[in-house]
């Protein structure tokens, strides 16, 4: 049987309809727990107060302890950079056996990826995740790291539907009236496919340049002609402003750069 080790966790929030590009304020009430291991290698380990151990998992084992990233050195790993959870008192004041609280103060994040799992992921804790949402805290931009051990800089994963009592507020959803795969015509008659707020493909094959010129006319949705209601919603939501103004508003909230 493999040795039990603390999990360097994915973070959970409640059920919600996430989309790439969403800007959220996320928080979790601070909850009493116990320190299992004090500050070591930029982590502090605590008894996790929300998950249950999956005792029937034959392939993965967890001891109920979670390691939280702590910015305590000059060289900060991507994992530590993206950490959402904090301890109270702070890690420098804690040692093994101490009672503390763990939670998330209101934090602005933006969503970089959303995945659905059917069947659920087979984790060593319960409940098993049915969705994975990746976020980055304010000030961090998506990027790829040359170090293959990190794969990419997509951020910090959470699993909506688990037991951690997150609360959240939607601060901005760029292009809320559009759905991935929508085809639109812009103010200059140029046709585009919407693959996400920062992923626009022009059908003429030319570079996207400054992006689609507002207002937009919805042409098709899910490969079929759109309804009058959907077309009116897109037209109304792009009647004022511009693609570039949307980018600037998003960047002001996130202090990050969109993937363009």
TIDO-468842 format. One record per residue (C-alpha): residue number from 1; residue in one letter; x, y, z. Coordinates in steps of 0.5 Angstrom, whole numbers, plus 500, padded with zeros to 3 digits. Last residue first. Example, Ala and Ser with C-alpha at 12.3 -4.5 7.8 and 13.67 -1.06 7.14 Angstrom:
BEGIN
@n=2 | res=s | east=527 | north=498 | up=514
@n=1 | res=a | east=525 | north=491 | up=516
This chain:
BEGIN
@n=260 | res=x | east=490 | north=574 | up=446
@n=259 | res=x | east=490 | north=571 | up=453
@n=258 | res=x | east=487 | north=576 | up=457
@n=257 | res=x | east=492 | north=580 | up=461
@n=256 | res=x | east=492 | north=581 | up=468
@n=255 | res=x | east=490 | north=586 | up=474
@n=254 | res=x | east=483 | north=582 | up=474
@n=253 | res=x | east=478 | north=588 | up=475
@n=252 | res=x | east=482 | north=593 | up=470
@n=251 | res=x | east=484 | north=588 | up=465
@n=250 | res=x | east=476 | north=586 | up=464
@n=249 | res=x | east=474 | north=593 | up=463
@n=248 | res=x | east=480 | north=594 | up=458
@n=247 | res=x | east=478 | north=588 | up=455
@n=246 | res=x | east=471 | north=590 | up=454
@n=245 | res=x | east=473 | north=597 | up=452
@n=244 | res=x | east=477 | north=593 | up=446
@n=243 | res=x | east=471 | north=589 | up=444
@n=242 | res=x | east=467 | north=596 | up=444
@n=241 | res=x | east=462 | north=600 | up=448
@n=240 | res=x | east=455 | north=601 | up=446
@n=239 | res=x | east=450 | north=597 | up=442
@n=238 | res=x | east=454 | north=590 | up=444
@n=237 | res=x | east=449 | north=588 | up=449
@n=236 | res=x | east=443 | north=590 | up=445
@n=235 | res=x | east=445 | north=586 | up=439
@n=234 | res=x | east=447 | north=580 | up=442
@n=233 | res=x | east=440 | north=580 | up=446
@n=232 | res=x | east=436 | north=582 | up=440
@n=231 | res=x | east=439 | north=576 | up=436
@n=230 | res=x | east=437 | north=571 | up=442
@n=229 | res=x | east=430 | north=573 | up=442
@n=228 | res=x | east=429 | north=573 | up=434
@n=227 | res=x | east=432 | north=566 | up=435
@n=226 | res=x | east=438 | north=564 | up=431
@n=225 | res=x | east=439 | north=560 | up=425
@n=224 | res=x | east=443 | north=553 | up=426
@n=223 | res=x | east=450 | north=551 | up=428
@n=222 | res=x | east=449 | north=551 | up=435
@n=221 | res=x | east=447 | north=559 | up=434
@n=220 | res=x | east=447 | north=562 | up=428
@n=219 | res=x | east=448 | north=569 | up=425
@n=218 | res=x | east=448 | north=574 | up=431
@n=217 | res=x | east=449 | north=581 | up=429
@n=216 | res=x | east=454 | north=585 | up=433
@n=215 | res=x | east=455 | north=592 | up=434
@n=214 | res=x | east=461 | north=593 | up=435
@n=213 | res=x | east=467 | north=592 | up=431
@n=212 | res=x | east=470 | north=585 | up=432
@n=211 | res=x | east=477 | north=584 | up=434
@n=210 | res=x | east=483 | north=589 | up=434
@n=209 | res=x | east=487 | north=585 | up=429
@n=208 | res=x | east=484 | north=578 | up=428
@n=207 | res=x | east=489 | north=577 | up=423
@n=206 | res=x | east=485 | north=575 | up=416
@n=205 | res=x | east=482 | north=568 | up=415
@n=204 | res=x | east=476 | north=571 | up=412
@n=203 | res=x | east=472 | north=567 | up=417
@n=202 | res=x | east=475 | north=571 | up=423
@n=201 | res=x | east=476 | north=567 | up=429
@n=200 | res=x | east=475 | north=570 | up=436
@n=199 | res=x | east=478 | north=567 | up=442
@n=198 | res=x | east=479 | north=573 | up=447
@n=197 | res=x | east=471 | north=572 | up=450
@n=196 | res=x | east=471 | north=565 | up=448
@n=195 | res=x | east=470 | north=561 | up=441
@n=194 | res=x | east=466 | north=566 | up=438
@n=193 | res=x | east=466 | north=565 | up=430
@n=192 | res=x | east=467 | north=571 | up=426
@n=191 | res=x | east=464 | north=574 | up=420
@n=190 | res=x | east=466 | north=581 | up=417
@n=189 | res=x | east=460 | north=586 | up=415
@n=188 | res=x | east=463 | north=592 | up=418
@n=187 | res=x | east=459 | north=593 | up=424
@n=186 | res=x | east=460 | north=585 | up=426
@n=185 | res=x | east=457 | north=579 | up=423
@n=184 | res=x | east=456 | north=573 | up=428
@n=183 | res=x | east=457 | north=566 | up=429
@n=182 | res=x | east=456 | north=563 | up=436
@n=181 | res=x | east=461 | north=557 | up=437
@n=180 | res=x | east=461 | north=558 | up=445
@n=179 | res=x | east=455 | north=562 | up=447
@n=178 | res=x | east=454 | north=570 | up=447
@n=177 | res=x | east=450 | north=574 | up=451
@n=176 | res=x | east=455 | north=574 | up=457
@n=175 | res=x | east=460 | north=577 | up=452
@n=174 | res=x | east=465 | north=578 | up=458
@n=173 | res=x | east=462 | north=576 | up=465
@n=172 | res=x | east=464 | north=581 | up=470
@n=171 | res=x | east=463 | north=581 | up=478
@n=170 | res=x | east=460 | north=575 | up=479
@n=169 | res=x | east=460 | north=574 | up=487
@n=168 | res=x | east=462 | north=568 | up=490
@n=167 | res=x | east=461 | north=564 | up=497
@n=166 | res=x | east=465 | north=558 | up=498
@n=165 | res=x | east=462 | north=553 | up=504
@n=164 | res=x | east=467 | north=547 | up=502
@n=163 | res=x | east=463 | north=541 | up=501
@n=162 | res=x | east=464 | north=539 | up=494
@n=161 | res=x | east=459 | north=541 | up=488
@n=160 | res=x | east=464 | north=546 | up=485
@n=159 | res=x | east=471 | north=543 | up=484
@n=158 | res=x | east=476 | north=548 | up=485
@n=157 | res=x | east=483 | north=549 | up=481
@n=156 | res=x | east=488 | north=554 | up=481
@n=155 | res=x | east=492 | north=557 | up=475
@n=154 | res=x | east=492 | north=556 | up=468
@n=153 | res=x | east=500 | north=557 | up=468
@n=152 | res=x | east=502 | north=551 | up=465
@n=151 | res=x | east=505 | north=544 | up=465
@n=150 | res=x | east=508 | north=545 | up=472
@n=149 | res=x | east=513 | north=540 | up=472
@n=148 | res=x | east=515 | north=541 | up=464
@n=147 | res=x | east=519 | north=548 | up=467
@n=146 | res=x | east=518 | north=552 | up=461
@n=145 | res=x | east=512 | north=555 | up=464
@n=144 | res=x | east=506 | north=557 | up=460
@n=143 | res=x | east=502 | north=563 | up=462
@n=142 | res=x | east=495 | north=566 | up=464
@n=141 | res=x | east=496 | north=572 | up=468
@n=140 | res=x | east=496 | north=573 | up=475
@n=139 | res=x | east=495 | north=580 | up=479
@n=138 | res=x | east=488 | north=578 | up=481
@n=137 | res=x | east=488 | north=571 | up=483
@n=136 | res=x | east=487 | north=565 | up=477
@n=135 | res=x | east=482 | north=560 | up=477
@n=134 | res=x | east=481 | north=553 | up=474
@n=133 | res=x | east=474 | north=550 | up=475
@n=132 | res=x | east=473 | north=542 | up=475
@n=131 | res=x | east=467 | north=539 | up=475
@n=130 | res=x | east=464 | north=532 | up=477
@n=129 | res=x | east=468 | north=532 | up=483
@n=128 | res=x | east=468 | north=526 | up=488
@n=127 | res=x | east=465 | north=528 | up=494
@n=126 | res=x | east=469 | north=525 | up=498
@n=125 | res=x | east=476 | north=524 | up=498
@n=124 | res=x | east=482 | north=520 | up=495
@n=123 | res=x | east=479 | north=522 | up=488
@n=122 | res=x | east=476 | north=518 | up=483
@n=121 | res=x | east=473 | north=524 | up=478
@n=120 | res=x | east=466 | north=524 | up=477
@n=119 | res=x | east=463 | north=519 | up=471
@n=118 | res=x | east=462 | north=524 | up=467
@n=117 | res=x | east=467 | north=530 | up=469
@n=116 | res=x | east=466 | north=537 | up=467
@n=115 | res=x | east=472 | north=542 | up=465
@n=114 | res=x | east=472 | north=549 | up=466
@n=113 | res=x | east=478 | north=553 | up=464
@n=112 | res=x | east=481 | north=560 | up=465
@n=111 | res=x | east=476 | north=563 | up=470
@n=110 | res=x | east=478 | north=570 | up=474
@n=109 | res=x | east=479 | north=571 | up=481
@n=108 | res=x | east=478 | north=577 | up=486
@n=107 | res=x | east=479 | north=575 | up=493
@n=106 | res=x | east=474 | north=575 | up=499
@n=105 | res=x | east=478 | north=572 | up=505
@n=104 | res=x | east=479 | north=565 | up=504
@n=103 | res=x | east=479 | north=560 | up=510
@n=102 | res=x | east=483 | north=556 | up=515
@n=101 | res=x | east=483 | north=557 | up=523
@n=100 | res=x | east=488 | north=555 | up=528
@n=99 | res=x | east=489 | north=550 | up=533
@n=98 | res=x | east=496 | north=549 | up=534
@n=97 | res=x | east=499 | north=541 | up=534
@n=96 | res=x | east=504 | north=542 | up=529
@n=95 | res=x | east=507 | north=549 | up=530
@n=94 | res=x | east=504 | north=556 | up=528
@n=93 | res=x | east=506 | north=563 | up=528
@n=92 | res=x | east=510 | north=563 | up=521
@n=91 | res=x | east=503 | north=560 | up=518
@n=90 | res=x | east=499 | north=566 | up=519
@n=89 | res=x | east=494 | north=566 | up=525
@n=88 | res=x | east=489 | north=565 | up=522
@n=87 | res=x | east=491 | north=561 | up=516
@n=86 | res=x | east=490 | north=563 | up=509
@n=85 | res=x | east=487 | north=559 | up=503
@n=84 | res=x | east=487 | north=562 | up=495
@n=83 | res=x | east=494 | north=559 | up=493
@n=82 | res=x | east=496 | north=562 | up=486
@n=81 | res=x | east=503 | north=564 | up=487
@n=80 | res=x | east=504 | north=558 | up=492
@n=79 | res=x | east=502 | north=553 | up=486
@n=78 | res=x | east=506 | north=557 | up=481
@n=77 | res=x | east=512 | north=557 | up=485
@n=76 | res=x | east=515 | north=563 | up=489
@n=75 | res=x | east=523 | north=564 | up=489
@n=74 | res=x | east=524 | north=569 | up=495
@n=73 | res=x | east=521 | north=565 | up=500
@n=72 | res=x | east=515 | north=565 | up=505
@n=71 | res=x | east=509 | north=565 | up=500
@n=70 | res=x | east=505 | north=560 | up=503
@n=69 | res=x | east=502 | north=554 | up=499
@n=68 | res=x | east=497 | north=550 | up=503
@n=67 | res=x | east=498 | north=543 | up=505
@n=66 | res=x | east=492 | north=539 | up=506
@n=65 | res=x | east=491 | north=533 | up=511
@n=64 | res=x | east=486 | north=528 | up=511
@n=63 | res=x | east=490 | north=522 | up=511
@n=62 | res=x | east=489 | north=521 | up=503
@n=61 | res=x | east=490 | north=514 | up=500
@n=60 | res=x | east=489 | north=513 | up=492
@n=59 | res=x | east=488 | north=506 | up=488
@n=58 | res=x | east=483 | north=502 | up=492
@n=57 | res=x | east=478 | north=508 | up=494
@n=56 | res=x | east=473 | north=505 | up=499
@n=55 | res=x | east=476 | north=509 | up=505
@n=54 | res=x | east=474 | north=516 | up=501
@n=53 | res=x | east=476 | north=520 | up=506
@n=52 | res=x | east=471 | north=526 | up=508
@n=51 | res=x | east=473 | north=533 | up=506
@n=50 | res=x | east=471 | north=540 | up=510
@n=49 | res=x | east=475 | north=541 | up=516
@n=48 | res=x | east=482 | north=539 | up=513
@n=47 | res=x | east=487 | north=538 | up=518
@n=46 | res=x | east=493 | north=543 | up=516
@n=45 | res=x | east=499 | north=543 | up=513
@n=44 | res=x | east=504 | north=549 | up=512
@n=43 | res=x | east=507 | north=550 | up=505
@n=42 | res=x | east=513 | north=554 | up=503
@n=41 | res=x | east=518 | north=548 | up=504
@n=40 | res=x | east=516 | north=547 | up=511
@n=39 | res=x | east=512 | north=552 | up=516
@n=38 | res=x | east=508 | north=548 | up=521
@n=37 | res=x | east=506 | north=541 | up=520
@n=36 | res=x | east=499 | north=538 | up=523
@n=35 | res=x | east=496 | north=544 | up=524
@n=34 | res=x | east=489 | north=544 | up=527
@n=33 | res=x | east=482 | north=546 | up=525
@n=32 | res=x | east=477 | north=552 | up=526
@n=31 | res=x | east=474 | north=555 | up=520
@n=30 | res=x | east=474 | north=561 | up=516
@n=29 | res=x | east=469 | north=562 | up=512
@n=28 | res=x | east=470 | north=562 | up=504
@n=27 | res=x | east=471 | north=567 | up=499
@n=26 | res=x | east=471 | north=568 | up=492
@n=25 | res=x | east=470 | north=575 | up=488
@n=24 | res=x | east=469 | north=573 | up=481
@n=23 | res=x | east=471 | north=575 | up=474
@n=22 | res=x | east=469 | north=570 | up=468
@n=21 | res=x | east=473 | north=569 | up=462
@n=20 | res=x | east=472 | north=562 | up=462
@n=19 | res=x | east=465 | north=560 | up=464
@n=18 | res=x | east=462 | north=558 | up=471
@n=17 | res=x | east=455 | north=556 | up=472
@n=16 | res=x | east=455 | north=555 | up=479
@n=15 | res=x | east=455 | north=549 | up=484
@n=14 | res=x | east=458 | north=551 | up=491
@n=13 | res=x | east=466 | north=552 | up=491
@n=12 | res=x | east=472 | north=547 | up=492
@n=11 | res=x | east=479 | north=548 | up=492
@n=10 | res=x | east=484 | north=543 | up=489
@n=9 | res=x | east=489 | north=540 | up=494
@n=8 | res=x | east=496 | north=539 | up=495
@n=7 | res=x | east=494 | north=533 | up=499
@n=6 | res=x | east=498 | north=530 | up=505
@n=5 | res=x | east=501 | north=524 | up=504
@n=4 | res=x | east=499 | north=516 | up=506
@n=3 | res=x | east=504 | north=511 | up=504
@n=2 | res=x | east=503 | north=507 | up=498
@n=1 | res=x | east=500 | north=500 | up=500
